[in-house]
Each structure stands twice: as C-alpha cells, then as structure tokens.
Amino acid sequence: MGADNSLETSLIWLQNLVKGDIGQELEARALKGLKITHAQKGFLRFSFIVPSSASV
C-alpha cells in the first residue's frame, strides 16, 4: 500500500466493514451508524450513532 492510495484504501476498508462484508457480525452491527463526513490524508471525521440493533 503506497502513500498515494492510503486514504482510498482506508475508506474502502471502512465502507466494507460498515456494510458487513468484512469483520465480525458485532462490528458490523455496531458500525452500521457510522458515516464518514470528511476524509483527507491523515484525518478522518465521522458521525456515529449506535443503532438500536447493536444494543440487543
């Protein structure tokens, strides 16, 4: 992974984690409310609300 595409790679990884394509079911449930609001090299800003399905 080069420095040029590290941000893109991170965003793809996070999106796949949120969708449940990778990781564990509990992670996918908890991160379902994760929204990336801003991304740049070295900085990610999120909006995060724990969904009710994660508290069951």
GUSE-336840 format. One record per residue (C-alpha): z, y, x. Coordinates in steps of 0.2 Angstrom, whole numbers, plus 5000, padded with zeros to 4 digits. Example, Ala and Ser with C-alpha at 12.3 -4.5 7.8 and 13.67 -1.06 7.14 Angstrom:
// residues 2
503949785062/503649955068/
END
This chain:
// residues 56
500050005000/499450165008/500250335006/498650394996/498950274982/500850254981/501050364966/499750274956/500450114961/502150164956/501550224939/500650064936/502149964940/503250064929/502050054915/501849864916/503749854917/503949954901/502649854892/503549694897/502049624907/503249604922/505049584924/506349514913/506549524894/508149634895/507249754907/505849774895/506949804880/508049924889/506550024896/505550024880/506150204878/505550264895/504250404895/503650474911/503550664909/503050714926/502450624942/502050684959/502150614976/504050584980/504650644962/504650564945/505350634930/505750534914/506350554897/507350404892/508150344876/508950174875/508050094860/509150004847/508349834851/509249844868/510949864861/510849704851/
END
